[in-house]
Amino acid sequence: MKILDVDVVLLDIIMPEMDGIACCKRIKELSSEIKVIAFTGELNPEILLKIWLQKADGILLKTCGMDELAGAIKMVMKGQKVIGNNVPDFFNCLESNEREMPKLTKTELEVLKLLGTGLTRQEAADEMNRSVYTVESHCKNLFAKFNTNRIHTILAEARCARIIK
């Protein structure tokens, strides 16, 4: 790999020839001065944790706005670590084996699995042959059981506990 005069690398995690985790590791081996921001659409907390452990300086979702991106670049250039606003809490994966998952009904688990595949609530309802209001009701139950109102947080915890893929 040719050394370039680079300050910041915006790095996707999913790439065709070398994954972003290996690439981040290689960049940091070549120069710890180069700042690496994982700029991704990946929501799997285990993968996010892996790139963080390879010394990524930041993680942002591709859906972030220009202001958040510009702010993150400025922060990592000052030596700070950055985790974007909508990035799932991947640190929970470190301790997921120590925590007990809430007891889920069969239908709540089905809703969680469908949403975990990227389906919308309407699409999950269609797949289950139920109304969207039924799926919404199960989501409200999930929010209460996980003590959050963010479905991405619930999905992240479920992935860490290997309840869903």
Backbone bond lengths (Angstrom), bond angles and torsions (degrees), N, CA, C in turn:
res aa  C-N    CA-C-N  psi(-1)  N-CA   C-N-CA  omega(-1)  CA-C   N-CA-C  phi
1 M - - - 1.451 - - 1.527 108.65 -
2 K 1.293 117.23 125.81 1.457 122.59 -179.81 1.530 109.56 -74.69
3 I 1.318 115.66 133.59 1.456 120.60 178.43 1.524 108.90 -79.86
4 L 1.301 115.75 125.30 1.458 121.79 177.50 1.513 109.14 -112.43
5 D 1.307 115.93 162.96 1.456 120.67 175.28 1.527 107.29 -83.86
6 V 1.329 115.32 87.72 1.461 122.12 -173.53 1.519 109.15 -121.64
7 D 1.323 116.00 137.55 1.460 120.53 176.07 1.523 111.74 -97.48
8 V 1.347 116.42 -47.71 1.468 121.85 -175.63 1.526 109.45 -134.54
9 V 1.326 115.37 136.91 1.463 121.45 174.52 1.524 107.81 -115.18
10 L 1.346 116.40 124.44 1.462 121.31 169.96 1.518 105.49 -91.03
11 L 1.303 117.02 114.95 1.458 122.07 -168.29 1.520 111.48 -120.93
12 D 1.325 116.15 122.97 1.463 119.71 173.64 1.523 108.07 -76.26
13 I 1.311 117.45 148.36 1.461 120.68 179.69 1.525 110.74 -82.34
14 I 1.326 116.49 -38.61 1.462 121.15 -178.57 1.527 108.59 -98.08
15 M 1.342 115.63 109.52 1.462 121.51 179.52 1.525 108.59 -134.49
16 P 1.333 117.68 157.18 1.464 120.09 -173.05 1.529 115.98 -68.57
17 E 1.322 119.36 -44.12 1.466 119.80 -172.62 1.521 113.74 -97.43
18 M 1.307 117.74 -40.71 1.460 122.07 178.35 1.518 106.83 -133.74
19 D 1.331 116.98 128.43 1.460 117.30 -179.44 1.526 110.27 -72.12
20 G 1.309 115.60 159.48 1.455 121.34 -175.33 1.513 114.14 -63.15
21 I 1.324 116.69 -28.50 1.463 120.15 179.62 1.528 109.59 -66.23
22 A 1.328 116.84 -48.86 1.471 121.19 178.50 1.525 110.63 -65.14
23 C 1.323 116.44 -38.40 1.464 120.85 180.00 1.531 110.76 -65.18
24 C 1.325 116.94 -42.96 1.467 121.13 178.07 1.529 110.06 -60.50
25 K 1.328 115.99 -45.27 1.465 120.57 178.82 1.527 110.47 -58.57
26 R 1.326 116.22 -44.88 1.475 121.45 -178.83 1.527 111.15 -64.47
27 I 1.324 116.66 -43.83 1.470 120.46 179.01 1.521 110.12 -60.16
28 K 1.331 117.18 -45.95 1.465 121.14 -178.14 1.529 111.66 -67.86
29 E 1.348 116.98 -30.19 1.469 119.84 174.93 1.521 110.77 -68.06
30 L 1.336 116.85 -37.67 1.462 121.37 -179.96 1.524 111.70 -71.32
31 S 1.334 115.99 -40.50 1.463 119.76 -179.52 1.521 110.26 -160.80
32 S 1.307 115.40 114.95 1.469 119.32 178.27 1.530 111.33 -72.40
33 E 1.333 116.56 -11.01 1.465 121.03 179.00 1.530 112.64 -76.29
34 I 1.329 117.22 -24.99 1.469 120.39 179.98 1.521 108.53 -73.29
35 K 1.310 116.22 128.21 1.462 122.31 178.74 1.524 108.85 -87.56
36 V 1.325 116.34 134.52 1.467 121.76 -179.34 1.521 109.12 -119.63
37 I 1.325 115.13 123.01 1.464 121.02 173.73 1.522 107.21 -112.82
38 A 1.323 116.11 118.42 1.468 120.19 174.24 1.528 106.26 -73.08
39 F 1.308 115.86 118.68 1.471 123.25 -176.81 1.520 105.73 -116.90
40 T 1.320 116.77 100.56 1.455 119.52 -162.97 1.519 114.01 -143.91
41 G 1.291 114.94 164.55 1.456 122.12 171.58 1.522 110.19 -103.66
42 E 1.324 116.70 1.03 1.467 122.97 -176.40 1.528 110.76 -71.08
43 L 1.329 116.35 131.11 1.459 120.90 179.44 1.525 112.75 -114.19
44 N 1.321 118.18 -1.02 1.457 121.17 -179.10 1.528 108.87 -71.50
45 P 1.343 117.55 115.70 1.464 120.00 -175.37 1.522 113.77 -63.13
46 E 1.327 117.92 -30.15 1.465 119.55 178.98 1.522 111.06 -65.69
47 I 1.318 116.86 -39.52 1.469 120.87 178.49 1.526 109.98 -69.80
48 L 1.327 117.09 -41.49 1.469 120.38 178.05 1.525 110.61 -61.52
49 L 1.318 116.34 -40.82 1.461 120.18 178.35 1.528 110.69 -63.49
50 K 1.332 117.07 -40.68 1.474 120.28 -179.63 1.523 111.75 -60.70
51 I 1.326 117.76 -43.38 1.470 118.61 -179.62 1.527 110.29 -71.57
52 W 1.317 117.77 -33.66 1.466 121.08 176.95 1.529 109.87 -62.82
53 L 1.323 116.66 -40.89 1.464 121.03 179.81 1.526 112.43 -70.41
54 Q 1.328 117.82 -15.04 1.469 122.08 174.14 1.528 110.66 -88.44
55 K 1.306 116.24 14.79 1.469 123.68 173.98 1.528 114.35 76.90
56 A 1.349 116.86 28.97 1.466 118.62 172.30 1.525 107.63 -60.33
57 D 1.315 115.98 142.84 1.464 120.57 -179.00 1.523 112.07 -86.64
58 G 1.324 116.08 -17.43 1.453 120.11 179.70 1.514 111.51 -163.67
59 I 1.326 115.02 159.20 1.462 121.66 174.63 1.519 107.46 -135.62
60 L 1.329 115.25 123.18 1.465 121.84 177.75 1.517 109.26 -129.38
61 L 1.320 115.72 146.67 1.457 119.76 172.53 1.516 109.00 -83.95
62 K 1.330 115.87 149.02 1.463 120.48 179.66 1.523 112.16 -63.91
63 T 1.311 116.95 -16.32 1.463 120.62 179.26 1.527 112.77 -83.20
64 C 1.326 117.72 -1.73 1.467 119.65 -179.86 1.527 109.71 -67.39
65 G 1.289 115.83 157.21 1.461 120.22 179.54 1.519 111.92 -82.67
66 M 1.323 114.81 170.32 1.470 120.44 179.81 1.526 111.72 -62.32
67 D 1.332 117.23 -35.86 1.465 120.11 179.60 1.525 111.03 -64.25
68 E 1.336 116.33 -43.31 1.465 119.87 179.32 1.528 110.78 -65.50
69 L 1.321 117.02 -40.77 1.466 121.52 178.51 1.528 110.85 -63.09
70 A 1.319 116.68 -48.67 1.471 120.69 179.79 1.528 110.87 -62.05
71 G 1.328 116.22 -41.75 1.468 120.48 178.54 1.518 111.94 -63.42
72 A 1.328 116.39 -39.91 1.465 120.63 179.71 1.527 110.99 -65.29
73 I 1.322 116.70 -41.90 1.469 120.07 178.45 1.524 110.16 -61.37
74 K 1.327 116.96 -44.90 1.474 120.45 178.60 1.527 111.08 -61.06
75 M 1.339 116.33 -41.61 1.465 119.86 -177.83 1.530 111.84 -66.47
76 V 1.347 117.65 -44.91 1.470 118.53 -179.39 1.525 110.90 -67.78
77 M 1.326 117.45 -30.58 1.465 120.02 176.90 1.531 111.34 -67.03
78 K 1.337 116.68 -23.02 1.466 121.32 176.12 1.526 111.72 -89.82
79 G 1.350 116.40 3.05 1.457 120.18 177.93 1.516 114.83 92.41
80 Q 1.324 117.50 6.38 1.461 120.54 -179.77 1.524 110.67 -89.59
81 K 1.317 116.14 156.44 1.463 122.82 174.34 1.527 107.84 -95.22
82 V 1.346 116.09 145.72 1.464 120.98 -176.00 1.523 110.33 -132.47
83 I 1.321 115.18 132.20 1.467 121.34 170.25 1.517 105.86 -124.25
84 G 1.333 116.54 121.21 1.456 122.28 -175.38 1.516 114.11 -59.95
85 N 1.330 114.56 162.29 1.461 121.74 -175.33 1.521 114.38 -57.75
86 N 1.322 118.74 -41.81 1.463 120.82 -174.37 1.524 113.85 -104.92
87 V 1.326 116.83 15.35 1.463 120.59 178.23 1.529 108.23 -74.47
88 P 1.348 118.04 128.74 1.466 119.89 178.58 1.528 110.93 -58.96
89 D 1.316 115.57 149.79 1.460 121.30 -179.51 1.527 109.51 -72.41
90 F 1.329 115.98 94.62 1.456 120.48 -176.21 1.516 113.19 -83.81
91 F 1.341 118.52 -13.09 1.458 120.38 178.64 1.525 111.01 -66.01
92 N 1.336 116.70 -22.79 1.461 119.98 177.09 1.517 111.71 -59.51
93 C 1.327 117.73 -25.15 1.468 120.97 -179.90 1.524 111.27 -63.69
94 L 1.318 117.08 -27.88 1.457 120.09 -179.64 1.519 111.63 -64.92
95 E 1.327 115.89 -31.20 1.457 119.66 -175.54 1.523 112.60 -119.58
96 S 1.316 118.33 13.68 1.466 120.91 -174.18 1.527 112.68 -62.49
97 N 1.315 117.80 -29.24 1.458 119.42 179.83 1.524 111.81 -73.23
98 E 1.320 117.25 -19.72 1.453 121.05 -177.94 1.528 112.03 -86.66
99 R 1.326 117.38 -22.40 1.461 121.34 -177.80 1.514 110.39 -94.45
100 E 1.310 114.63 149.34 1.450 119.68 175.68 1.519 109.28 -93.41
101 M 1.315 115.50 133.82 1.464 120.38 177.65 1.520 108.69 -78.76
102 P 1.335 116.60 147.15 1.468 119.15 176.12 1.530 110.05 -62.48
103 K 1.314 115.53 152.21 1.465 120.26 175.73 1.519 108.37 -74.08
104 L 1.326 116.30 127.10 1.460 121.71 -178.30 1.522 109.97 -112.32
105 T 1.328 115.21 144.18 1.457 119.31 173.34 1.525 108.59 -74.43
106 K 1.309 115.70 165.72 1.461 120.87 178.88 1.532 110.56 -58.84
107 T 1.332 116.53 -41.35 1.464 120.48 -178.43 1.528 111.46 -71.44
108 E 1.333 118.02 -38.93 1.466 120.53 176.59 1.525 110.23 -61.22
109 L 1.320 116.10 -40.77 1.460 120.64 178.36 1.525 110.75 -64.59
110 E 1.329 116.82 -40.62 1.465 120.82 178.28 1.531 110.69 -63.13
111 V 1.343 116.57 -43.92 1.466 120.99 177.80 1.526 109.67 -60.94
112 L 1.325 116.42 -45.59 1.460 121.50 -179.16 1.528 111.08 -60.54
113 K 1.319 117.04 -44.15 1.469 120.57 179.53 1.522 111.37 -63.65
114 L 1.333 117.15 -42.60 1.464 120.17 -179.79 1.525 111.29 -66.10
115 L 1.331 116.79 -43.67 1.468 119.79 178.23 1.527 110.24 -65.97
116 G 1.330 116.36 -32.82 1.459 121.11 178.55 1.519 113.56 -66.50
117 T 1.335 116.96 -21.06 1.465 120.25 177.06 1.519 111.44 -84.52
118 G 1.337 116.32 -3.15 1.458 119.71 178.42 1.514 114.24 101.65
119 L 1.332 116.95 2.13 1.463 118.98 178.28 1.524 110.64 -70.63
120 T 1.313 116.30 150.35 1.462 120.85 172.12 1.526 107.85 -77.39
121 R 1.312 116.47 170.68 1.467 119.37 177.80 1.522 110.77 -63.31
122 Q 1.326 117.13 -38.48 1.466 120.39 178.01 1.526 110.62 -63.99
123 E 1.322 116.88 -43.36 1.465 120.78 179.16 1.530 111.45 -65.27
124 A 1.344 116.19 -38.50 1.465 119.96 176.69 1.525 110.07 -63.89
125 A 1.325 116.58 -41.66 1.468 120.91 178.02 1.526 110.46 -61.13
126 D 1.320 116.79 -44.71 1.466 120.90 178.27 1.530 110.78 -60.67
127 E 1.323 116.29 -43.29 1.468 121.41 -179.74 1.534 111.33 -62.64
128 M 1.330 116.16 -35.24 1.466 121.41 -178.25 1.532 112.50 -88.95
129 N 1.328 116.79 -3.72 1.471 121.58 -174.42 1.528 111.53 58.23
130 R 1.329 114.95 42.82 1.462 122.67 178.77 1.520 108.25 -128.24
131 S 1.310 115.56 169.24 1.465 118.91 177.14 1.525 109.02 -80.56
132 V 1.314 115.37 158.45 1.460 120.05 177.68 1.531 110.11 -64.29
133 Y 1.335 117.21 -27.83 1.468 120.72 178.86 1.529 111.09 -66.91
134 T 1.323 116.61 -33.56 1.465 120.52 176.27 1.526 109.98 -66.09
135 V 1.320 116.42 -44.68 1.467 120.38 178.06 1.527 110.03 -63.49
136 E 1.329 117.46 -42.09 1.472 121.41 177.23 1.529 110.58 -58.92
137 S 1.315 116.69 -40.66 1.461 121.20 179.42 1.531 110.61 -63.04
138 H 1.320 116.41 -42.57 1.470 119.66 177.89 1.532 110.75 -67.30
139 C 1.320 117.32 -35.30 1.471 120.39 176.12 1.527 110.41 -63.10
140 K 1.322 116.98 -41.67 1.476 120.36 177.50 1.522 110.53 -60.65
141 N 1.338 116.66 -40.11 1.466 120.12 176.86 1.531 110.79 -63.77
142 L 1.337 116.40 -41.26 1.467 120.58 177.67 1.524 110.91 -63.16
143 F 1.335 116.78 -42.33 1.464 120.48 178.45 1.527 110.23 -58.09
144 A 1.327 116.52 -43.56 1.467 120.61 -179.47 1.531 110.81 -66.45
145 K 1.323 116.93 -43.49 1.467 120.45 -177.49 1.526 112.40 -67.44
146 F 1.334 117.22 -33.49 1.464 120.96 -179.12 1.528 112.24 -96.37
147 N 1.320 116.15 -1.60 1.466 122.22 178.08 1.527 112.35 56.66
148 T 1.321 115.53 46.97 1.463 121.75 177.10 1.518 108.53 -153.09
149 N 1.310 116.52 162.17 1.469 119.70 174.54 1.530 110.49 -115.54
150 R 1.324 116.65 19.39 1.468 121.86 179.10 1.521 109.96 -113.68
151 I 1.317 116.50 116.81 1.464 120.46 -179.38 1.527 111.04 -64.95
152 H 1.340 117.97 -31.66 1.470 120.28 179.56 1.528 111.43 -65.02
153 T 1.323 117.32 -34.26 1.462 120.81 177.02 1.523 110.22 -66.57
154 I 1.333 116.17 -42.59 1.467 120.68 178.52 1.527 110.19 -63.66
155 L 1.322 116.73 -45.02 1.466 120.59 179.15 1.527 110.79 -61.79
156 A 1.332 116.80 -39.91 1.464 120.52 179.25 1.525 110.91 -62.88
157 E 1.326 116.99 -44.89 1.466 120.00 179.06 1.520 111.13 -64.62
158 A 1.324 116.47 -40.62 1.468 120.53 179.92 1.529 110.75 -65.32
159 R 1.331 117.34 -36.65 1.471 120.12 177.47 1.525 110.70 -68.80
160 C 1.317 116.60 -42.06 1.469 120.04 179.05 1.521 111.05 -60.89
161 A 1.330 116.01 -38.14 1.465 120.92 -179.89 1.528 111.51 -83.60
162 R 1.336 115.91 0.26 1.465 123.35 179.18 1.530 112.90 61.94
163 I 1.327 116.12 30.79 1.462 121.15 173.72 1.522 109.33 -77.57
164 I 1.342 115.71 -35.49 1.461 121.48 176.41 1.519 108.24 -130.23
165 K 1.342 115.30 164.42 1.474 120.22 179.06 1.503 110.74 -90.36
